[in-house]
Amino acid sequence: MELSFPLWWISIWLPVIVGLGAWFGKVESEKAVKAVAILSALTLAIPGFALIVLYANGSVSQGVLDPWYLHLGKRGIVALAVDGLSAPIVAGVSIITSIVAVYSIKYMRTRIEEMRKEGEKVPGMGAYYFLYNTFSAAMLGLALSTNLVEFYVFLELTLIPSYLLIAYWGYGDRKKISMLYFVWTHIGAVLFLTGVLYYGIKTGTFDYMLVPQLKPLGNIEGILGSAAKIVAFLMMLGLMIKMAVFGVHMWLPYAHAEAPTPVSALLSPNLIGLAGYAMARILVPAFPDILVDWRNYLVFWAFLTIVYGGLVALRQRDFKRFLAYSSVSQMGYLLLGISSMTAFGIAGAMLHYLVHAIGKAILFMTAGLFITELHGLRDIRKMGGMAKLYPLTAAAALFGFMNLVGMPPSPGLWSEWLIILGTTKVYSSSYGQLLLISVAFLLALSVSAAYSFVTMRRIFYGQPRSKIEKREVKSSLLISILLVVVVGLIVFFAAGPVIGDLKAATYRLMSLGG
């Protein structure tokens, strides 16, 4: 299906235009900041609202193509499109960035005032919203892309504003940490680009979706010949660095813990998960036989990531650093679903992107609420009994943790069920392998439950470990958190069409037969 007007391109450019207006207008007054935040939220929400309509009329399953596309001659076509595979990704980026834009009003004003009182010269709210909107729009571009050149351009466009957001308004040694983040993730991007260039030169095109058919380009292993494994390895390794799986995750705990919290709420659930989407969208149809050969290694790596990230998260004293390590653990679930090379597993991984976006946004925003209202409080050892003072925040945080564990009524139930179903299907022919994979799942899910609910208890229940007198008040911070909870509940009860279109898209992706 081709749209009659350029909705997807408009969705990308409008937030950037709003951000440019805020930057050049040097927005500082409370009224002006609120106006910019609301405009940013509305423009970023356009793809999310559009997807509701498209799901309602059944158009997502057909694929929805923007009518504006650029021909690169023999090298392919630059276009924007949505189908069943990318729809949860686009929805996750659109919804979370929209809500966090409003959440940013109070948080960032407090952060900027705090830094200026300390004698630091930092850009104001206008510059923040320009960088924030550019970062958000670039992530939308990644999810909507159909061409590898286009994908790489948007990939780099996510890096530059996110680096500046950390460098200007982060915590701790923010300049060193932002550079660490930039170098590591740029290495990942360069490795991916190296594979992309060889792919494009040898195949004669950089497309990974045919336009206007919106079908995957298909198996290219035969065209690349003996170089196929090298190209697949370079692209996979680059995306794994971006995804921050075990072994190449070292940059994430620093960057996500010390970024300003609204940025952490986008970095952790949204940005790193886009690498998992790229694996499913690009590598699965292009290198199916190679990924099947690598499957056992990738599945082991995924379980190792889940367990390692979870166990290290349990040891953390800093709330945001805990959330950063839990993100490492959750990326293991995405890698696991993709590594299964089954329709159920890949569909579950893509749905888990949306689930993780919802759950982790709630939890990072909760951490930000405490930082803003309780004078920078983020040490878990100084919390305890917070549910009595912040009951609605506690309820929202519980829902966030339930998403990570996969408990109803959170949509995490559906994503983890699909990942488990897809992975066990692969190993069901052998009793020994099935037993081993069952034990691995038991360990992984137990670790996820442990770090989630142990931390929930340490923060919100038991005896208070410090004197906190301030109680919960209605604010844009709290309302934003509760709004994400509502979105999560809607996804749980309305997951049927999303799962149906995801499964159909993954079957088309490579006739996986699972």
Residue pairs with C-beta under 8 A, 6 or more apart in sequence:
1 59
1 62
1 63
1 64
1 65
2 64
2 65
2 66
2 67
2 212
3 64
3 65
3 66
3 67
4 67
5 67
6 66
6 67
6 68
7 46
7 47
7 50
7 66
8 47
8 66
8 80
8 81
8 82
8 144
9 66
9 68
9 80
10 46
11 43
11 46
11 47
11 50
11 94
11 137
11 140
11 144
12 80
12 137
12 140
12 141
12 144
13 137
14 43
14 46
15 40
15 43
15 44
15 133
15 134
15 136
15 137
16 133
16 134
16 137
18 36
18 39
18 40
18 43
18 129
18 133
19 40
19 129
19 130
19 131
19 132
19 133
19 134
20 130
21 36
22 36
22 125
22 126
22 127
22 129
22 130
23 126
23 127
23 129
23 130
24 126
25 32
25 126
26 124
26 126
27 33
27 36
27 124
27 125
27 126
27 129
28 124
28 125
28 126
30 109
33 105
33 109
33 125
34 105
36 125
36 126
36 129
37 101
37 102
37 104
37 105
37 129
38 102
40 98
40 101
40 129
40 132
40 133
41 98
41 99
41 101
41 102
42 98
43 133
44 94
44 97
44 98
44 101
44 133
44 136
44 137
44 140
45 94
45 95
45 98
46 94
47 82
47 90
47 91
47 93
47 94
47 140
47 144
48 90
48 91
48 94
48 95
48 98
51 60
51 82
51 87
51 90
51 91
51 94
54 60
54 64
54 82
54 87
55 87
55 497
55 498
55 501
60 82
60 83
60 84
60 87
60 497
60 501
61 83
61 84
61 500
61 501
61 504
61 505
62 83
62 214
63 81
63 82
63 83
63 84
63 214
64 81
64 82
64 83
65 79
65 80
65 81
65 211
65 212
65 214
66 79
66 80
66 81
66 144
68 79
68 80
69 77
69 78
69 79
69 80
69 211
70 77
70 78
70 79
71 77
72 78
72 147
72 149
72 206
74 204
74 205
75 149
75 200
75 204
75 205
75 206
76 147
76 148
76 149
76 200
76 205
76 206
76 207
77 146
77 147
77 207
77 211
78 146
78 147
78 149
78 150
79 146
79 147
79 150
79 209
79 211
79 212
80 141
80 144
80 145
80 146
81 144
81 146
81 209
81 211
81 214
82 90
82 144
83 214
83 501
83 505
84 500
84 501
84 502
84 503
84 504
84 505
84 506
85 277
85 280
85 281
85 346
85 350
85 502
85 505
85 506
85 509
86 143
86 144
86 277
86 281
87 498
87 501
87 502
88 350
88 351
88 353
88 354
88 498
88 502
89 143
89 273
89 274
89 277
89 350
89 353
89 354
90 140
90 143
90 144
91 354
92 269
92 270
92 273
92 353
92 354
92 357
92 358
93 136
93 139
93 140
93 143
93 270
93 357
94 140
95 357
95 484
95 487
96 265
96 266
96 269
96 270
96 357
96 358
96 361
96 484
97 136
97 139
97 140
97 266
97 270
99 361
99 480
99 483
99 484
99 487
100 262
100 265
100 266
100 361
100 365
100 480
101 129
101 132
101 133
101 136
102 476
102 479
102 480
103 262
103 265
103 365
103 368
103 476
103 477
103 480
103 481
104 128
104 129
104 132
104 262
105 476
106 372
106 475
106 476
106 477
107 260
107 261
107 262
107 368
107 371
107 372
107 477
108 125
108 128
108 169
108 260
108 262
109 125
110 372
111 169
111 260
112 122
112 124
112 125
112 128
112 169
115 122
115 169
116 122
122 168
122 169
123 168
127 168
128 165
128 168
128 169
131 161
131 164
131 165
131 168
132 161
132 165
132 262
132 263
134 157
134 161
135 158
135 161
135 162
135 165
135 263
135 266
136 266
138 154
138 157
138 158
138 161
139 154
139 158
139 266
139 270
139 271
139 274
141 150
141 153
141 154
141 157
142 151
142 154
142 155
142 158
142 274
142 277
142 278
143 274
143 277
145 151
145 154
146 207
146 208
146 209
146 211
146 214
147 206
147 207
147 208
147 209
148 196
148 199
148 200
148 206
148 207
148 208
148 282
149 196
149 200
149 206
151 208
151 278
151 282
152 189
152 192
152 193
152 196
155 189
155 192
155 242
156 189
158 271
158 274
159 182
159 185
159 186
159 189
162 181
162 259
162 263
162 266
162 267
162 271
163 178
163 181
163 182
164 178
165 259
165 260
165 263
166 174
166 177
166 178
166 181
166 255
166 258
166 259
166 260
166 263
167 174
167 175
167 178
167 179
168 174
169 260
169 263
170 177
170 178
170 258
170 259
170 260
171 257
171 258
171 259
171 260
172 258
173 258
174 258
177 254
177 255
177 258
178 255
180 251
180 254
180 255
181 251
181 254
181 255
183 251
184 241
184 248
184 250
184 251
185 241
185 242
185 251
187 238
187 241
188 237
188 238
188 239
188 240
188 241
188 242
188 248
188 275
189 238
189 242
190 238
191 234
191 235
191 237
191 238
191 241
192 234
192 235
192 238
192 239
192 242
192 278
193 238
194 234
194 238
195 230
195 231
195 232
195 233
195 234
195 235
195 238
196 206
196 235
198 224
198 227
198 230
198 231
198 234
199 206
199 220
199 224
199 231
199 235
199 286
200 206
202 223
202 224
202 227
203 217
203 220
203 223
203 224
205 217
207 217
208 216
208 217
208 281
208 282
208 285
208 286
209 215
209 216
209 217
209 281
210 216
210 217
215 508
216 281
216 285
216 508
216 509
216 510
217 285
217 286
218 285
218 286
219 285
219 286
219 287
219 288
219 289
219 510
220 228
220 286
220 287
221 228
221 286
221 287
221 288
221 289
221 290
224 231
228 287
228 290
229 290
231 287
232 283
232 286
232 287
232 290
232 291
235 282
235 283
236 279
236 283
237 248
239 275
239 276
239 278
239 279
239 283
240 248
240 275
240 335
241 248
242 271
242 272
242 274
242 275
243 272
243 273
243 275
243 276
243 279
243 331
243 334
243 335
244 251
244 252
244 272
244 327
244 328
244 331
245 301
245 302
245 305
245 328
245 331
245 332
245 335
246 301
246 304
246 305
246 308
246 309
246 328
246 332
247 301
249 305
249 309
249 328
252 268
252 272
252 324
252 327
252 328
253 321
253 324
253 325
253 328
255 267
255 324
256 264
256 267
256 268
256 320
256 323
256 324
256 327
257 264
257 318
257 320
257 321
257 323
257 324
258 320
259 267
261 320
261 364
261 365
261 367
261 368
261 371
262 365
262 368
264 320
264 323
264 324
264 364
264 367
264 368
265 360
265 361
265 364
265 365
265 368
268 323
268 324
268 327
268 360
268 364
269 327
269 356
269 357
269 358
269 359
269 360
269 361
269 364
270 357
272 327
272 331
273 331
273 334
273 353
273 356
273 357
276 331
276 334
276 335
276 338
276 349
276 353
277 350
277 353
279 335
279 338
280 338
280 346
280 349
280 350
280 506
280 509
281 509
283 291
284 291
284 338
284 341
284 346
284 509
284 510
285 509
285 510
288 341
288 510
291 298
291 339
291 341
292 341
294 339
295 339
295 340
295 341
295 426
298 335
298 338
298 339
299 336
299 339
299 340
299 423
299 437
301 335
301 339
302 332
302 333
302 335
302 336
302 339
303 332
303 336
303 440
303 443
303 444
304 332
305 328
305 329
305 331
305 332
305 335
306 329
306 330
306 332
306 333
306 336
306 444
306 447
306 448
307 329
307 332
307 443
307 444
307 447
308 328
308 329
309 325
309 326
309 327
309 328
309 329
309 330
309 331
309 332
310 325
310 326
310 329
310 444
310 447
310 448
310 450
310 451
311 447
311 451
312 325
312 328
313 322
313 323
313 325
313 326
313 328
313 329
313 451
313 455
314 450
314 451
314 454
314 455
316 322
316 325
316 380
317 379
317 380
317 381
318 378
318 379
318 380
319 367
319 370
319 378
319 379
319 380
319 383
319 459
320 364
320 367
320 378
322 380
322 451
322 455
323 360
323 363
323 364
323 367
326 360
326 363
326 404
326 451
326 452
327 356
327 360
329 447
329 448
329 451
330 352
330 356
330 360
330 404
332 444
333 349
333 352
333 356
333 415
333 416
333 419
334 349
334 352
334 353
334 356
335 349
336 345
336 349
336 419
336 423
337 345
337 346
337 347
337 348
337 349
337 350
337 352
337 418
337 419
337 422
337 423
338 345
338 346
338 349
339 345
339 423
340 346
340 419
340 422
340 423
340 425
340 426
340 514
341 426
341 512
341 514
342 422
342 423
342 425
342 426
342 512
342 514
343 422
343 503
343 506
343 507
343 509
343 512
343 513
343 514
344 418
344 419
344 421
344 422
344 425
344 503
344 514
345 418
345 419
345 421
345 422
345 423
345 425
345 426
345 514
346 422
346 506
346 509
346 512
347 418
347 422
347 499
347 502
347 503
347 505
347 506
348 414
348 415
348 416
348 417
348 418
348 419
348 420
348 421
348 422
349 415
349 419
350 502
350 506
351 411
351 414
351 415
351 418
351 495
351 498
351 499
351 502
352 412
352 415
352 416
352 419
354 411
354 415
354 491
354 498
355 403
355 410
355 411
355 412
355 414
355 415
355 491
356 403
356 404
358 400
358 403
358 410
358 411
358 484
358 487
358 488
358 491
359 399
359 400
359 401
359 402
359 403
359 404
359 410
359 412
359 488
360 400
360 403
360 404
361 400
361 484
362 396
362 397
362 399
362 400
362 403
362 481
362 484
362 485
362 488
363 397
363 400
363 401
365 477
365 480
365 481
365 484
366 393
366 396
366 397
366 400
366 481
367 378
368 477
369 390
369 393
369 475
369 477
369 478
369 481
370 377
370 378
370 383
370 386
371 377
371 378
372 477
373 470
373 473
373 475
373 477
374 468
374 470
377 383
377 468
380 455
380 458
380 459
381 465
382 465
382 466
383 458
383 459
383 460
383 464
383 465
383 466
384 458
384 459
384 460
384 461
384 462
384 463
384 464
384 465
384 466
385 460
385 461
385 462
385 463
385 464
385 465
386 393
386 394
386 459
386 460
386 464
386 468
387 394
387 460
387 461
389 468
389 470
389 471
389 472
390 460
390 471
390 472
391 472
392 472
392 478
392 482
393 472
393 478
393 481
394 460
395 485
396 481
396 482
396 484
396 485
397 456
397 459
397 460
398 456
398 460
399 410
399 485
399 488
400 485
401 452
401 453
401 455
401 456
402 408
402 409
402 410
402 412
402 452
403 410
403 411
403 412
403 488
404 412
404 448
404 452
405 412
405 445
405 448
405 449
405 452
405 453
406 412
406 413
406 415
406 416
406 417
406 445
406 448
407 413
408 492
409 489
409 492
409 493
410 488
410 492
411 488
411 491
411 492
411 495
413 492
414 492
414 495
414 499
416 445
418 499
420 441
422 514
423 437
423 441
424 434
424 437
424 438
424 441
425 514
426 514
427 433
427 434
427 436
427 437
428 434
472 478
491 498
506 512
507 513
